[in-house]
Amino acid sequence: MMKTNKSNYIPAKQHTVLTTGEVIKMLRELKGWTQEELAKYCSINAKNISMLENDKIEIGKKRALQLATAFDVHPAIIMFPEYESKEIQKVA
């Protein structure tokens, strides 16, 4: 078996830029949850989840923490989808 290391890999090119709302919707759909189910897991009402997913309201730190806990991801993934993951890891 061939041994691999990080120098053998080339980072993928960025294909699209996601909004915070798109990230929330994507994470929710990956879990297979409805907006109502997500509302139960994070204590944010379903109407506000809909508004967040459609970028109608700002996320704020408290909501980002609630959603991150429900999705089991770092809050920066939700709040700052445009940043590279290596930059997020420096903050964590």
C-alpha positions in Angstrom: 0.0 0.0 0.0 1.3 3.5 -1.0 2.0 5.8 1.9 0.5 9.3 1.4 1.2 12.6 3.1 -0.3 16.1 2.9 2.2 17.2 0.2 0.5 14.8 -2.2 -2.7 16.7 -2.2 -3.8 19.8 -4.1 -6.5 21.9 -2.4 -9.8 22.0 -4.4 -10.7 25.3 -6.0 -13.6 27.2 -4.6 -16.6 26.8 -6.8 -19.2 28.9 -5.1 -19.7 31.3 -2.2 -22.5 30.5 0.2 -24.5 32.9 2.4 -25.1 32.2 6.0 -28.7 31.3 5.2 -27.6 28.8 2.5 -25.2 27.2 5.0 -28.0 26.8 7.6 -30.3 25.3 5.1 -27.6 22.9 3.8 -26.7 21.7 7.3 -30.4 21.3 8.1 -31.0 19.3 5.0 -27.9 17.1 5.5 -29.4 16.2 8.9 -32.7 15.4 7.2 -34.6 17.9 9.4 -37.5 20.1 8.7 -37.4 23.7 9.9 -39.8 22.7 12.7 -37.4 19.9 13.8 -34.5 22.2 13.8 -36.5 24.7 15.8 -36.9 22.1 18.6 -33.2 21.3 18.6 -32.0 24.9 18.8 -34.8 26.8 20.6 -35.2 29.2 17.6 -38.8 29.3 16.3 -39.4 27.9 12.8 -40.4 31.3 11.4 -37.0 32.8 12.4 -35.2 29.8 10.9 -37.0 30.4 7.6 -36.0 34.1 7.8 -32.4 33.1 8.5 -32.3 30.6 5.7 -33.6 33.3 3.3 -31.1 35.9 4.6 -34.0 38.1 5.8 -32.5 38.6 9.2 -29.0 38.8 10.6 -27.8 35.7 12.5 -26.2 37.2 15.6 -23.8 35.5 18.0 -26.6 33.9 20.2 -28.4 32.3 17.3 -25.1 31.1 15.7 -24.2 29.4 18.9 -27.7 27.8 19.2 -27.5 26.5 15.6 -23.9 25.3 15.9 -24.8 23.3 19.0 -27.7 21.7 17.2 -25.6 20.9 14.1 -22.5 20.0 16.2 -20.2 22.4 14.2 -18.1 25.3 15.1 -20.2 28.6 15.2 -17.8 30.2 12.7 -18.9 27.7 10.1 -22.3 29.3 10.3 -21.4 32.9 10.9 -18.5 33.2 8.4 -19.1 30.8 5.5 -16.8 32.8 3.3 -13.7 32.1 5.3 -11.4 29.3 4.6 -11.6 26.4 7.1 -7.9 26.9 7.9 -8.6 30.5 9.0 -11.4 29.3 11.3 -9.1 26.7 12.9 -6.7 29.5 13.9 -9.5 31.2 15.8 -10.7 28.0 17.6 
